[in-house]
Amino acid sequence: MSKLIQRLLVFAIGLPAVLSIVYFLPFRHHLVANIAVICASGIGAVEFAEMLSRKSRAVPRVEAVLLGALLPIAATLKVSFGFSGEWELFAISAAALWILSSRVLSVKHELDLVAERVFTAFSILVYPGSFMLWIVRLNADPNATILLLLFLLMVFGNDSMAWAMGMAFGKGNRGIIPASPNKSLAGFIGGLATSVGLGIVAALLFPSVFPSVNVAAPLGGALLGFFCGLAAIVGDLAESAIKRSVDIKDSGGIIPGRGGLLDSIDSITFAAPVFLAAFAFLFRA
């Protein structure tokens, strides 16, 4: 089976499955979706750790999973189970204490590697976990189902249209970003336009969710789509730059036709905090 067919099958099956989880299982502020975020963040952290290990000291898989999942777990305790307190901050402090104190026990001939290992571990704590926790935080909103569906459609619609437009019209305008030379200007424009269009449609269909606060609702929806779509593009390019720097094509092989899980959530990670911040400013401030 060709990679193209695999990619299309994964998209045709995976996207409806993800959207169904959001739409049909909203109980406890989308607990099932939050658990999926925790799992994705943990697996993505392992893939990121293995990428970094090509140029720096490796972090054990168990530690990478825990560092990647820790912040989404902390957010889920608050959002889905009503735990009070700054659990995300507690999680960051606990992780930092572990990272620093566990390296104290390094044997003598490895002491010169401590700084490198600490830097690698902190990098894994930040990416993707500190980005993915914002999806969980988004689920605390009273209109979480609509917002989460819109967010996912903006990101995946951006990626899909960018691919389609690149295939159709990108022949003479590729290579503008060295980190990802196969990406085209036509793809960037098509993907961004898709996110903007979805934002406008959502604002018109759900005026109670997207009220005219700071700007008119359609303009606010367009701006929400623009910032979310732009962040999704940057997230994809950022991971491409990291992969190119360590001389690999994919972060892993867990998803047929797409590579690793991090290859599929790289756009989501960057877009999540931007979407939530833009939504709060445009429709809540």
PEHUBEL-V402402 format. One record per residue. N is the residue number from 1. SS is DSSP state (alpha for helix, beta for strand, coil for the rest). PSI is psi in degrees with one decimal (NA if undefined). NEAR is the number of other ideal C-beta (glycine too) atoms within 8 Angstrom. Layout:
N|SS|PSI|NEAR, N|SS|PSI|NEAR
//
This chain:
1|coil|130.7|4, 2|coil|159.1|5, 3|alpha|-35.4|6, 4|alpha|-47.2|7, 5|alpha|-41.5|9, 6|alpha|-44.0|12, 7|alpha|-43.8|11, 8|alpha|-39.9|9, 9|alpha|-43.3|10, 10|alpha|-42.2|12, 11|alpha|-44.5|10, 12|alpha|-30.0|8, 13|alpha|-43.5|8, 14|alpha|-45.6|8, 15|alpha|-48.2|10, 16|alpha|-34.7|8, 17|alpha|-44.5|8, 18|alpha|-46.1|10, 19|alpha|-34.5|11, 20|alpha|-39.7|8, 21|alpha|-42.9|11, 22|alpha|-44.9|14, 23|alpha|-42.1|9, 24|alpha|-12.7|6, 25|coil|66.1|10, 26|coil|-1.5|9, 27|alpha|151.3|5, 28|alpha|48.1|6, 29|alpha|50.6|10, 30|alpha|52.7|15, 31|alpha|-42.1|11, 32|alpha|-43.7|8, 33|alpha|-38.4|13, 34|alpha|-39.3|17, 35|alpha|-38.9|9, 36|alpha|-38.5|10, 37|alpha|-42.7|14, 38|alpha|-47.9|12, 39|alpha|-45.2|9, 40|alpha|-39.6|12, 41|alpha|-39.6|16, 42|alpha|-45.5|13, 43|alpha|-42.7|13, 44|alpha|-37.0|17, 45|alpha|-37.9|17, 46|alpha|-44.5|12, 47|alpha|-40.5|13, 48|alpha|-42.0|17, 49|alpha|-40.9|14, 50|alpha|-32.6|11, 51|alpha|-47.8|12, 52|alpha|-29.8|14, 53|coil|-16.0|11, 54|coil|-20.6|8, 55|coil|-7.2|6, 56|coil|-179.8|9, 57|coil|139.3|8, 58|coil|149.9|9, 59|coil|134.4|14, 60|coil|146.3|6, 61|alpha|-42.7|8, 62|alpha|-44.2|6, 63|alpha|-40.7|9, 64|alpha|-43.2|15, 65|alpha|-47.2|12, 66|alpha|-42.3|9, 67|alpha|-38.1|15, 68|alpha|-35.0|17, 69|alpha|-14.4|14, 70|alpha|-50.1|13, 71|alpha|-43.0|15, 72|alpha|-34.6|16, 73|alpha|-45.8|10, 74|alpha|-42.5|13, 75|alpha|-37.5|14, 76|alpha|-36.1|15, 77|alpha|-38.0|10, 78|alpha|-48.6|14, 79|alpha|-46.1|12, 80|coil|-24.9|13, 81|coil|0.7|8, 82|coil|20.1|5, 83|coil|133.5|7, 84|coil|156.7|4, 85|coil|166.4|6, 86|coil|74.4|5, 87|alpha|-32.6|11, 88|alpha|-40.9|11, 89|alpha|-39.5|7, 90|alpha|-42.4|10, 91|alpha|-42.0|12, 92|alpha|-44.4|10, 93|alpha|-42.4|8, 94|alpha|-42.3|9, 95|alpha|-42.5|11, 96|alpha|-42.2|10, 97|alpha|-42.7|8, 98|alpha|-48.0|8, 99|alpha|-45.1|13, 100|alpha|-43.8|9, 101|alpha|-34.3|7, 102|alpha|-27.6|7, 103|alpha|-12.4|10, 104|alpha|-29.9|6, 105|alpha|7.4|4, 106|coil|140.7|9, 107|coil|163.6|5, 108|alpha|-44.1|4, 109|alpha|-3.7|4, 110|alpha|3.4|8, 111|alpha|-29.9|8, 112|alpha|-6.0|4, 113|alpha|-3.1|9, 114|alpha|-47.4|10, 115|alpha|-41.4|6, 116|alpha|-41.5|9, 117|alpha|-37.6|13, 118|alpha|-45.4|11, 119|alpha|-43.6|9, 120|alpha|-44.9|15, 121|alpha|-41.7|12, 122|alpha|-35.6|10, 123|alpha|-41.1|10, 124|alpha|-34.2|16, 125|alpha|-38.8|15, 126|alpha|-44.0|7, 127|alpha|121.3|10, 128|alpha|-1.3|15, 129|alpha|-45.2|17, 130|alpha|-15.5|9, 131|alpha|-43.0|11, 132|alpha|-25.6|18, 133|alpha|-22.7|15, 134|alpha|-21.2|11, 135|alpha|-42.0|15, 136|alpha|-43.3|15, 137|alpha|-34.1|10, 138|alpha|-31.8|14, 139|coil|-4.2|14, 140|coil|-15.0|9, 141|coil|143.1|7, 142|coil|-27.1|3, 143|coil|36.5|9, 144|alpha|-38.1|13, 145|alpha|-49.6|10, 146|alpha|-43.7|10, 147|alpha|-43.3|12, 148|alpha|-40.2|14, 149|alpha|-43.6|11, 150|alpha|-43.6|11, 151|alpha|-47.9|14, 152|alpha|-40.5|13, 153|alpha|-38.2|10, 154|alpha|-44.2|18, 155|alpha|-51.6|15, 156|alpha|-34.5|10, 157|alpha|-39.5|12, 158|alpha|-50.1|17, 159|alpha|-44.0|12, 160|alpha|-44.3|10, 161|alpha|-35.9|13, 162|alpha|-42.2|14, 163|alpha|-46.2|9, 164|alpha|-44.9|9, 165|alpha|-36.0|15, 166|alpha|-41.4|15, 167|alpha|-38.3|6, 168|alpha|-40.0|7, 169|alpha|10.0|9, 170|coil|7.3|13, 171|coil|-42.5|6, 172|coil|7.0|4, 173|coil|35.6|9, 174|beta|168.8|12, 175|coil|14.6|5, 176|coil|-21.6|7, 177|coil|110.8|8, 178|alpha|-30.8|5, 179|alpha|-25.1|8, 180|alpha|77.7|11, 181|coil|-17.7|7, 182|coil|-13.1|6, 183|coil|143.8|14, 184|beta|159.4|14, 185|alpha|-39.4|9, 186|alpha|-39.5|12, 187|alpha|-43.3|14, 188|alpha|-45.3|11, 189|alpha|-44.7|9, 190|alpha|-42.6|14, 191|alpha|-44.7|17, 192|alpha|-39.3|13, 193|alpha|-35.6|9, 194|alpha|-45.6|14, 195|alpha|-42.3|17, 196|alpha|-45.5|12, 197|alpha|-41.5|9, 198|alpha|-37.5|13, 199|alpha|-41.8|18, 200|alpha|-45.4|12, 201|alpha|-43.8|9, 202|alpha|-42.2|13, 203|alpha|-34.2|15, 204|alpha|-35.6|9, 205|alpha|-31.1|6, 206|coil|71.3|9, 207|coil|-27.0|9, 208|coil|-27.2|6, 209|coil|-33.5|10, 210|coil|69.6|12, 211|coil|158.6|8, 212|coil|97.8|6, 213|coil|-72.7|9, 214|coil|-28.8|7, 215|coil|167.4|9, 216|coil|142.3|6, 217|alpha|-46.8|12, 218|alpha|-40.0|9, 219|alpha|-40.6|8, 220|alpha|-41.1|17, 221|alpha|-39.6|15, 222|alpha|-43.0|12, 223|alpha|-39.3|12, 224|alpha|-44.9|16, 225|alpha|-38.8|15, 226|alpha|-50.0|12, 227|alpha|-39.8|11, 228|alpha|-45.8|18, 229|alpha|-41.2|17, 230|alpha|-42.4|10, 231|alpha|-37.7|14, 232|alpha|-42.1|18, 233|alpha|-45.1|14, 234|alpha|-38.9|9, 235|alpha|-41.6|14, 236|alpha|-43.6|13, 237|alpha|-35.4|12, 238|alpha|-44.1|11, 239|alpha|-35.6|12, 240|alpha|-40.1|11, 241|alpha|-40.8|10, 242|alpha|-45.6|10, 243|alpha|-41.2|12, 244|alpha|-35.3|9, 245|alpha|-24.3|7, 246|coil|9.8|10, 247|coil|46.2|5, 248|coil|156.9|8, 249|coil|-42.2|4, 250|coil|153.7|10, 251|coil|-15.7|15, 252|coil|-161.4|11, 253|coil|23.4|6, 254|coil|-25.7|7, 255|beta|115.3|11, 256|coil|131.5|8, 257|coil|-13.6|11, 258|coil|-20.7|11, 259|beta|-131.0|11, 260|coil|170.4|14, 261|alpha|-36.0|13, 262|alpha|-29.2|14, 263|alpha|-23.9|13, 264|alpha|-20.7|10, 265|alpha|3.7|12, 266|alpha|-40.7|13, 267|alpha|-39.5|14, 268|alpha|-41.9|14, 269|alpha|-46.4|13, 270|alpha|-36.4|14, 271|alpha|-28.2|16, 272|alpha|-55.8|14, 273|alpha|-33.5|10, 274|alpha|-43.2|12, 275|alpha|-47.7|16, 276|alpha|-41.8|11, 277|alpha|-43.3|8, 278|alpha|-41.0|12, 279|alpha|-44.6|11, 280|alpha|-41.7|9, 281|alpha|-43.8|9, 282|alpha|-34.1|13, 283|alpha|-1.8|13, 284|coil|-26.2|7, 285|coil|NA|7
//
